[in-house]
Amino acid sequence: MDGETDDEVRQAIAGELQLMDPRVRASRELAGRLLDPEFTEVGGSGRRWTYETMLAELAGHEGSSADGPRYEPSEISGVRLAPGLVHLTSETRLGERRTRHSSIWRKGDGDAGWRMYYHQATRVPPGVE
């Protein structure tokens, strides 16, 4: 990877980690800065989320409370798909639940910075490597 690629991947990973922070998840304003206005997610439950539905409900999800379970990320890696477009994969634990994640981050215009454009989560059943 070249320096520009490394930097873009690092910035996308930083955004991903911020979205796992309970303080960010509990704040519509902070989370809204990290989600692209065209954001879409297919959650582990199979539910489809949009920018508006995610921001309306994120504060009530597990992992959004300072005194509750927290996301424990591992194996985060990324690849630059094109300038301003990065694909990340990772695994998280939230309590006993293990989940694999795939997200696409894109750089917004001006001061918008890096925002999550797409996210998919798949729950990993107990006993699966």
LINWO-V616407 format. One record per run of one state. SS is the DSSP state (hx for helix, st for strand, lp for the rest). FROM is the first residue (numbers start at 1). TO is the last residue. If there is no record, write none. Layout:
# LINWO-V616407
{{SS/FROM/TO} {SS/FROM/TO}}
This chain:
# LINWO-V616407
{{lp/1/2} {hx/3/19} {lp/20/21} {hx/22/25} {lp/26/27} {hx/28/34} {st/35/42} {lp/43/47} {st/48/50} {hx/51/60} {lp/61/70} {st/71/82} {lp/83/84} {st/85/94} {lp/95/96} {st/97/107} {lp/108/109} {hx/110/112} {lp/113/113} {st/114/124} {lp/125/129}}
